[in-house]
Amino acid sequence: MKRTSGNLSLNSSALFCSTHSAAIAKRQLNFACIPVVLAFNFLCILIPNFRHPHFNFVGKILGPKGASLQAMAKQFKCHIYVLGRGSTKDRAKEQELLNSGDLQYAHYGGPLHVKVETIAPAHVAYKRVAGVLETLSNTLQPVSGFMGGRGGFRG
Protein backbone atom coordinates (compact mmCIF):
# COMPACT_ATOMS: atom_id res chain seq x y z
CA MET A 1 0.00 0.00 0.00
CA LYS A 2 1.32 3.43 -0.84
CA ARG A 3 0.15 6.93 -0.11
CA THR A 4 -0.08 9.33 -3.06
CA SER A 5 -1.02 13.00 -2.60
CA GLY A 6 -3.31 12.36 0.36
CA ASN A 7 -5.32 9.60 -1.35
CA LEU A 8 -4.91 5.95 -0.52
CA SER A 9 -3.90 3.73 -3.36
CA LEU A 10 -4.49 0.09 -2.45
CA ASN A 11 -2.67 -2.73 -4.16
CA SER A 12 -4.86 -5.80 -4.44
CA SER A 13 -1.78 -7.97 -3.99
CA ALA A 14 -0.99 -6.17 -0.71
CA LEU A 15 -4.48 -6.79 0.63
CA PHE A 16 -4.86 -10.43 -0.36
CA CYS A 17 -1.34 -11.87 -0.16
CA SER A 18 -0.47 -11.31 3.47
CA THR A 19 -2.47 -10.74 6.62
CA HIS A 20 0.06 -8.15 7.79
CA SER A 21 -0.69 -5.76 4.94
CA ALA A 22 -4.43 -6.33 5.42
CA ALA A 23 -4.02 -5.38 9.08
CA ILE A 24 -2.12 -2.24 8.06
CA ALA A 25 -4.83 -1.37 5.55
CA LYS A 26 -7.51 -1.75 8.24
CA ARG A 27 -5.60 0.55 10.58
CA GLN A 28 -4.97 3.21 7.95
CA LEU A 29 -8.48 3.13 6.50
CA ASN A 30 -9.94 3.12 10.02
CA PHE A 31 -12.85 0.73 9.52
CA ALA A 32 -14.01 -2.42 11.19
CA CYS A 33 -14.03 -5.61 9.18
CA ILE A 34 -17.49 -7.16 9.50
CA PRO A 35 -17.81 -10.65 8.05
CA VAL A 36 -20.71 -10.97 5.64
CA VAL A 37 -21.94 -14.44 4.79
CA LEU A 38 -23.35 -14.57 1.28
CA ALA A 39 -26.19 -16.97 0.67
CA PHE A 40 -26.87 -18.54 -2.70
CA ASN A 41 -30.58 -18.85 -2.30
CA PHE A 42 -32.89 -20.47 -4.80
CA LEU A 43 -36.51 -21.55 -4.88
CA CYS A 44 -38.51 -23.67 -7.31
CA ILE A 45 -42.19 -22.79 -7.64
CA LEU A 46 -44.42 -25.32 -9.39
CA ILE A 47 -46.83 -23.87 -11.93
CA PRO A 48 -50.34 -25.36 -11.53
CA ASN A 49 -50.88 -26.20 -15.21
CA PHE A 50 -52.24 -29.64 -14.26
CA ARG A 51 -55.24 -27.92 -12.60
CA HIS A 52 -55.80 -25.48 -15.45
CA PRO A 53 -54.41 -27.19 -18.58
CA HIS A 54 -55.74 -24.61 -21.07
CA PHE A 55 -54.47 -21.53 -19.23
CA ASN A 56 -51.27 -19.88 -20.53
CA PHE A 57 -49.26 -19.45 -17.31
CA VAL A 58 -45.94 -19.02 -19.14
CA GLY A 59 -47.34 -16.17 -21.23
CA LYS A 60 -48.72 -14.47 -18.14
CA ILE A 61 -45.40 -14.77 -16.27
CA LEU A 62 -43.28 -13.59 -19.21
CA GLY A 63 -45.53 -10.75 -20.32
CA PRO A 64 -45.10 -8.99 -23.66
CA LYS A 65 -41.65 -9.92 -25.03
CA GLY A 66 -40.53 -11.01 -21.53
CA ALA A 67 -40.96 -7.51 -20.07
CA SER A 68 -42.86 -8.65 -16.94
CA LEU A 69 -40.26 -11.26 -16.06
CA GLN A 70 -37.37 -8.85 -16.68
CA ALA A 71 -39.01 -6.14 -14.56
CA MET A 72 -39.57 -8.58 -11.69
CA ALA A 73 -35.95 -9.80 -11.90
CA LYS A 74 -34.67 -6.22 -11.88
CA GLN A 75 -36.96 -5.14 -9.03
CA PHE A 76 -35.93 -8.01 -6.73
CA LYS A 77 -32.33 -8.38 -8.03
CA CYS A 78 -32.80 -12.08 -8.82
CA HIS A 79 -32.40 -14.42 -11.74
CA ILE A 80 -35.78 -15.90 -12.66
CA TYR A 81 -36.12 -18.84 -15.05
CA VAL A 82 -39.20 -20.64 -16.40
CA LEU A 83 -38.18 -24.29 -16.76
CA GLY A 84 -39.73 -27.71 -17.28
CA ARG A 85 -42.04 -29.44 -19.73
CA GLY A 86 -43.96 -26.81 -21.69
CA SER A 87 -41.61 -23.89 -20.99
CA THR A 88 -40.91 -23.36 -24.71
CA LYS A 89 -43.20 -22.96 -27.69
CA ASP A 90 -41.86 -25.91 -29.67
CA ARG A 91 -42.76 -29.17 -27.87
CA ALA A 92 -41.06 -31.34 -30.52
CA LYS A 93 -37.77 -29.46 -30.08
CA GLU A 94 -38.15 -29.81 -26.30
CA GLN A 95 -38.50 -33.58 -26.61
CA GLU A 96 -35.54 -33.76 -29.00
CA LEU A 97 -33.32 -31.81 -26.58
CA LEU A 98 -34.46 -33.97 -23.66
CA ASN A 99 -33.63 -37.15 -25.59
CA SER A 100 -30.14 -35.81 -26.39
CA GLY A 101 -29.11 -36.67 -22.82
CA ASP A 102 -27.36 -33.32 -22.24
CA LEU A 103 -27.62 -32.24 -18.59
CA GLN A 104 -28.51 -28.64 -19.43
CA TYR A 105 -31.77 -29.88 -21.01
CA ALA A 106 -32.69 -32.29 -18.19
CA HIS A 107 -35.24 -29.82 -16.80
CA TYR A 108 -37.55 -30.59 -19.77
CA GLY A 109 -38.24 -33.96 -18.14
CA GLY A 110 -39.72 -32.38 -15.01
CA PRO A 111 -42.89 -30.43 -14.35
CA LEU A 112 -43.30 -26.80 -15.39
CA HIS A 113 -41.77 -24.56 -12.70
CA VAL A 114 -40.18 -21.18 -12.01
CA LYS A 115 -36.67 -21.12 -10.56
CA VAL A 116 -35.54 -18.05 -8.60
CA GLU A 117 -31.84 -17.54 -7.77
CA THR A 118 -30.11 -14.77 -5.86
CA ILE A 119 -26.76 -14.20 -4.16
CA ALA A 120 -26.80 -11.83 -1.20
CA PRO A 121 -26.44 -11.81 2.57
CA ALA A 122 -28.88 -14.35 3.99
CA HIS A 123 -31.48 -11.91 5.34
CA VAL A 124 -31.50 -9.92 2.08
CA ALA A 125 -31.69 -13.07 -0.06
CA TYR A 126 -34.74 -14.35 1.82
CA LYS A 127 -36.49 -10.97 1.44
CA ARG A 128 -35.82 -10.97 -2.31
CA VAL A 129 -37.10 -14.51 -2.80
CA ALA A 130 -40.16 -13.77 -0.64
CA GLY A 131 -40.95 -10.72 -2.79
CA VAL A 132 -40.72 -12.78 -5.98
CA LEU A 133 -42.88 -15.51 -4.42
CA GLU A 134 -45.55 -12.98 -3.43
CA THR A 135 -45.59 -11.41 -6.90
CA LEU A 136 -45.71 -14.79 -8.63
CA SER A 137 -48.52 -16.06 -6.40
CA ASN A 138 -50.61 -13.09 -7.56
CA THR A 139 -49.57 -13.66 -11.19
CA LEU A 140 -50.37 -17.39 -11.12
CA GLN A 141 -54.05 -16.86 -10.29
CA PRO A 142 -55.93 -17.94 -13.43
CA VAL A 143 -58.27 -15.34 -14.89
CA SER A 144 -61.19 -16.54 -16.96
CA GLY A 145 -60.81 -15.58 -20.60
CA PHE A 146 -57.04 -14.93 -20.52
CA MET A 147 -55.41 -16.99 -23.23
CA GLY A 148 -52.13 -15.08 -23.54
CA GLY A 149 -50.33 -14.44 -26.79
CA ARG A 150 -51.24 -11.52 -29.04
CA GLY A 151 -54.96 -11.66 -28.27
CA GLY A 152 -54.67 -10.91 -24.57
CA PHE A 153 -58.05 -11.09 -22.87
CA ARG A 154 -60.86 -12.85 -24.67
CA GLY A 155 -64.30 -13.57 -23.56
C-alpha positions as CSV (number, residue, x, y, z in Angstrom):
1,M,0.0,0.0,0.0
2,K,1.3,3.4,-0.8
3,R,0.1,6.9,-0.1
4,T,-0.1,9.3,-3.1
5,S,-1.0,13.0,-2.6
6,G,-3.3,12.4,0.4
7,N,-5.3,9.6,-1.4
8,L,-4.9,6.0,-0.5
9,S,-3.9,3.7,-3.4
10,L,-4.5,0.1,-2.4
11,N,-2.7,-2.7,-4.2
12,S,-4.9,-5.8,-4.4
13,S,-1.8,-8.0,-4.0
14,A,-1.0,-6.2,-0.7
15,L,-4.5,-6.8,0.6
16,F,-4.9,-10.4,-0.4
17,C,-1.3,-11.9,-0.2
18,S,-0.5,-11.3,3.5
19,T,-2.5,-10.7,6.6
20,H,0.1,-8.1,7.8
21,S,-0.7,-5.8,4.9
22,A,-4.4,-6.3,5.4
23,A,-4.0,-5.4,9.1
24,I,-2.1,-2.2,8.1
25,A,-4.8,-1.4,5.5
26,K,-7.5,-1.8,8.2
27,R,-5.6,0.5,10.6
28,Q,-5.0,3.2,8.0
29,L,-8.5,3.1,6.5
30,N,-9.9,3.1,10.0
31,F,-12.8,0.7,9.5
32,A,-14.0,-2.4,11.2
33,C,-14.0,-5.6,9.2
34,I,-17.5,-7.2,9.5
35,P,-17.8,-10.7,8.1
36,V,-20.7,-11.0,5.6
37,V,-21.9,-14.4,4.8
38,L,-23.3,-14.6,1.3
39,A,-26.2,-17.0,0.7
40,F,-26.9,-18.5,-2.7
41,N,-30.6,-18.9,-2.3
42,F,-32.9,-20.5,-4.8
43,L,-36.5,-21.5,-4.9
44,C,-38.5,-23.7,-7.3
45,I,-42.2,-22.8,-7.6
46,L,-44.4,-25.3,-9.4
47,I,-46.8,-23.9,-11.9
48,P,-50.3,-25.4,-11.5
49,N,-50.9,-26.2,-15.2
50,F,-52.2,-29.6,-14.3
51,R,-55.2,-27.9,-12.6
52,H,-55.8,-25.5,-15.5
53,P,-54.4,-27.2,-18.6
54,H,-55.7,-24.6,-21.1
55,F,-54.5,-21.5,-19.2
56,N,-51.3,-19.9,-20.5
57,F,-49.3,-19.4,-17.3
58,V,-45.9,-19.0,-19.1
59,G,-47.3,-16.2,-21.2
60,K,-48.7,-14.5,-18.1
61,I,-45.4,-14.8,-16.3
62,L,-43.3,-13.6,-19.2
63,G,-45.5,-10.7,-20.3
64,P,-45.1,-9.0,-23.7
65,K,-41.6,-9.9,-25.0
66,G,-40.5,-11.0,-21.5
67,A,-41.0,-7.5,-20.1
68,S,-42.9,-8.6,-16.9
69,L,-40.3,-11.3,-16.1
70,Q,-37.4,-8.8,-16.7
71,A,-39.0,-6.1,-14.6
72,M,-39.6,-8.6,-11.7
73,A,-36.0,-9.8,-11.9
74,K,-34.7,-6.2,-11.9
75,Q,-37.0,-5.1,-9.0
76,F,-35.9,-8.0,-6.7
77,K,-32.3,-8.4,-8.0
78,C,-32.8,-12.1,-8.8
79,H,-32.4,-14.4,-11.7
80,I,-35.8,-15.9,-12.7
81,Y,-36.1,-18.8,-15.0
82,V,-39.2,-20.6,-16.4
83,L,-38.2,-24.3,-16.8
84,G,-39.7,-27.7,-17.3
85,R,-42.0,-29.4,-19.7
86,G,-44.0,-26.8,-21.7
87,S,-41.6,-23.9,-21.0
88,T,-40.9,-23.4,-24.7
89,K,-43.2,-23.0,-27.7
90,D,-41.9,-25.9,-29.7
91,R,-42.8,-29.2,-27.9
92,A,-41.1,-31.3,-30.5
93,K,-37.8,-29.5,-30.1
94,E,-38.1,-29.8,-26.3
95,Q,-38.5,-33.6,-26.6
96,E,-35.5,-33.8,-29.0
97,L,-33.3,-31.8,-26.6
98,L,-34.5,-34.0,-23.7
99,N,-33.6,-37.1,-25.6
100,S,-30.1,-35.8,-26.4
101,G,-29.1,-36.7,-22.8
102,D,-27.4,-33.3,-22.2
103,L,-27.6,-32.2,-18.6
104,Q,-28.5,-28.6,-19.4
105,Y,-31.8,-29.9,-21.0
106,A,-32.7,-32.3,-18.2
107,H,-35.2,-29.8,-16.8
108,Y,-37.5,-30.6,-19.8
109,G,-38.2,-34.0,-18.1
110,G,-39.7,-32.4,-15.0
111,P,-42.9,-30.4,-14.3
112,L,-43.3,-26.8,-15.4
113,H,-41.8,-24.6,-12.7
114,V,-40.2,-21.2,-12.0
115,K,-36.7,-21.1,-10.6
116,V,-35.5,-18.1,-8.6
117,E,-31.8,-17.5,-7.8
118,T,-30.1,-14.8,-5.9
119,I,-26.8,-14.2,-4.2
120,A,-26.8,-11.8,-1.2
121,P,-26.4,-11.8,2.6
122,A,-28.9,-14.4,4.0
123,H,-31.5,-11.9,5.3
124,V,-31.5,-9.9,2.1
125,A,-31.7,-13.1,-0.1
126,Y,-34.7,-14.3,1.8
127,K,-36.5,-11.0,1.4
128,R,-35.8,-11.0,-2.3
129,V,-37.1,-14.5,-2.8
130,A,-40.2,-13.8,-0.6
131,G,-40.9,-10.7,-2.8
132,V,-40.7,-12.8,-6.0
133,L,-42.9,-15.5,-4.4
134,E,-45.6,-13.0,-3.4
135,T,-45.6,-11.4,-6.9
136,L,-45.7,-14.8,-8.6
137,S,-48.5,-16.1,-6.4
138,N,-50.6,-13.1,-7.6
139,T,-49.6,-13.7,-11.2
140,L,-50.4,-17.4,-11.1
141,Q,-54.0,-16.9,-10.3
142,P,-55.9,-17.9,-13.4
143,V,-58.3,-15.3,-14.9
144,S,-61.2,-16.5,-17.0
145,G,-60.8,-15.6,-20.6
146,F,-57.0,-14.9,-20.5
147,M,-55.4,-17.0,-23.2
148,G,-52.1,-15.1,-23.5
149,G,-50.3,-14.4,-26.8
150,R,-51.2,-11.5,-29.0
151,G,-55.0,-11.7,-28.3
152,G,-54.7,-10.9,-24.6
153,F,-58.0,-11.1,-22.9
154,R,-60.9,-12.8,-24.7
155,G,-64.3,-13.6,-23.6
